[in-house]
């Protein structure tokens, strides 16, 4: 069941990427993804 869920999440992310390319908002999407990863790393360090 977990593998199916992870597949769906990956598929949704790919669809979002395709949609961003179509609408010309790739930079925004990349920026948000980078910011999200940085926030996640910071939170992990704080709550270890």
N, C-alpha and C positions, 0 to 999 in steps of 0.2 A: 504494500500500500504506500509506503514512504517513497519508493522509487517512482510510482505513478504521480504522486504529488510533486516531487521534485521536477519531473518531466513537465508537468503543467506550469510550474513556476518559470522554468527555463523557456518554455514555449511562449508564455506571456511576455517575458522580457524581450525575446526576439521580435515578437509582434510590436511591442512598444518601440523598439529600435527602428523597425521598418517604418512605422508611422511617423516617427521623428524625422527620418530622412525625407519622407514624402512632404512633410510640412516645413522642412528647413529649420528644425529646432534641435539639431544634433548637439550643438555647443552647450545649450542649456541642459540637455539630458546628461551629457558627459560631466558637466560641472556638478550637477546634483548627485550623480553617482559617486564622484570623487569625494564630495562633501559628506555623503552618507558613510562611506568607508572610513573616512578620517574620524567622524563622530563615533562610529562603532569601536574603532581602535582605542580612542580616548576613554570611552565608557568602560571598556574591558579593563584598562589599566586602573581606573578609579575603583572599580568594584571587584577586584581580584581577591 
